[in-house]
C-alpha cells in the first residue's frame, strides 16, 4: 500500500473510530441495539479485511441507526449499550486505533 493509500485508510478508520466512540454514549431501544450490533459486526469484518468501501458503508449505516432526537409518548424505553455491544465497541476502538488484528498477532 502506498502513502496515499495509507492516508485514505487512516481517514476512513478515523471516521469509523469517531462514531464507534460516540456509540458508547448512545441510548437506544433494545431492539435497535440488535440492528446496531449487526452493523458493528460488519464494521469489524470490514476493518479486519481493510475493505475501505465496506467500512465507509458501515459508518453510514451506523449514523442512520443513531438515537432519534424526538421521543414519542409511550415509546419503548431507551438504554445504554448492552454488555455484548460494549465489548464489540472496545474491540473496534482498539482495532481502528491501529491495534493488531487477529491475523497480525
ZIJOZI-V18774 format. One record per residue. RES is the residue in three letters. SS is DSSP state (2 for helix, 1 for strand, 0 for the rest). Layout:
res = <RES & RES>
ss = <SS & SS>
This chain:
res = <UNK & UNK & UNK & UNK & UNK & UNK & UNK & UNK & UNK & UNK & UNK & UNK & UNK & UNK & UNK & UNK & UNK & UNK & UNK & UNK & UNK & UNK & UNK & UNK & UNK & UNK & UNK & UNK & UNK & UNK & UNK & UNK & UNK & UNK & UNK & UNK & UNK & UNK & UNK & UNK & UNK & UNK & UNK & UNK & UNK & UNK & UNK & UNK & UNK & UNK & UNK & UNK & UNK & UNK & UNK & UNK & UNK & UNK & UNK & UNK & UNK & UNK & UNK & UNK & UNK & UNK & UNK & UNK & UNK & UNK & UNK & UNK & UNK & UNK & UNK & UNK & UNK & UNK & UNK & UNK & UNK & UNK & UNK & UNK & UNK & UNK & UNK & UNK & UNK & UNK & UNK & UNK & UNK & UNK & UNK & UNK & UNK & UNK & UNK & UNK & UNK & UNK & UNK & UNK & UNK>
ss = <0 & 0 & 2 & 2 & 2 & 2 & 2 & 2 & 2 & 2 & 2 & 2 & 2 & 2 & 2 & 2 & 2 & 2 & 2 & 2 & 2 & 2 & 2 & 0 & 0 & 0 & 1 & 1 & 0 & 2 & 2 & 2 & 2 & 2 & 2 & 2 & 2 & 2 & 2 & 2 & 2 & 2 & 2 & 2 & 2 & 2 & 2 & 2 & 0 & 0 & 0 & 2 & 2 & 2 & 2 & 2 & 2 & 2 & 2 & 2 & 2 & 2 & 2 & 2 & 2 & 0 & 0 & 0 & 0 & 0 & 0 & 0 & 0 & 0 & 0 & 0 & 0 & 0 & 1 & 1 & 0 & 0 & 2 & 2 & 2 & 2 & 2 & 2 & 2 & 2 & 2 & 2 & 2 & 2 & 2 & 2 & 0 & 0 & 0 & 0 & 0 & 2 & 2 & 2 & 0>
